[in-house]
Amino acid sequence: MRIDATHRGWAVASLVILAVCTLAYVAADSSAPGPPQGDSWLGLALGALGTAFIAFAALLGARRRALLLRLGPMSAWLRGHLWLGLLSLPVILLHGAFQFGGTLTTVLMCLLIAIVVSGVYGAILQHAMPRLITTAVPQETTYEQIERRLAEMRVQALAVVAEHCPPDTPEIAQFKQELSETLRLTGEEQPEFRKGPAVKVAADADEAAKAAAAEQTAAIEKGLAALLRFYGGQVAPFLRNCRSRRPALASAVRASIAFDAVRTDIHPGMEPALRTLEELCGEARQKARQIRLHRVLHGWLLLHIPLTTALLVLTAVHMVMALYY
């Protein structure tokens, strides 16, 4: 939720309500020997008003579960949740004459302050984070589709390597097994494997041509071994768990160094495959960054919601005790 011109009405209304409550409190304070307490008529009115604001803010969760009911646009509920929730703190402070009181009311005030602070923090995050994500994650994906996209990237990486692998290489069985598990998630087809890296030479070629062909085949096999070693040791594990920051490929700088080192060992014909692997690892780093930013964007709710639940329960207890005693 971005804080823009659509919030102006709520902000002005909140300031007006706060001004009226403050003027009423000051007027009552000037006409009495002491400030109005919570059990006075004004104190009770302020307490009821602040509690109503808290209850309205808490109803946002119920409103989200009733999307099909015509209870007003969700955007209006979000703005009301922000401004009335923020307004509840000064109104409740006026209700208690800026005193925390006994143990229960002290706990209630501490809960309310923590809720408002965490809510303001969350509002700032939700205002700034979308722009930050767009800047930090150029290849942004819908959060719900990230896992599927990561699975597709694993398939692409395996397919790129498979294009250079003969079926009889020892690693091929492992590749096929990994492909079968990943393909089940993506629904893509099994990539084809080439028959081998050997260079063909005419039967009547001279010894020099045969030696050159053998040398080229050896260079291809050496490059393939380096590619397989790099893929199996670094690329595949990283694409399986790109959220971890420990692998070398999790860092753009270290990944560039690692790919440059492998580039000197492979055959020039494998350069496009290595470049594709490098691009996939770069995209995986962006997906991991998006996941981390998404957790930051929504992680504050793990504190905000339980505190709100505790506040509602203890507020009900406080109201019963106030009426009973």
Secondary structure as UniProt FT lines:
FT   HELIX           5..7
FT   HELIX           8..30
FT   TURN            38..39
FT   HELIX           41..58
FT   HELIX           60..65
FT   TURN            66..68
FT   HELIX           74..95
FT   TURN            96..98
FT   HELIX           103..136
FT   TURN            138..139
FT   HELIX           143..145
FT   HELIX           146..162
FT   TURN            163..164
FT   TURN            167..168
FT   TURN            170..171
FT   HELIX           172..186
FT   TURN            203..204
FT   HELIX           207..230
FT   HELIX           231..235
FT   HELIX           236..240
FT   TURN            242..243
FT   HELIX           248..250
FT   HELIX           252..263
FT   TURN            264..265
FT   HELIX           268..270
FT   HELIX           271..299
FT   HELIX           301..324
//
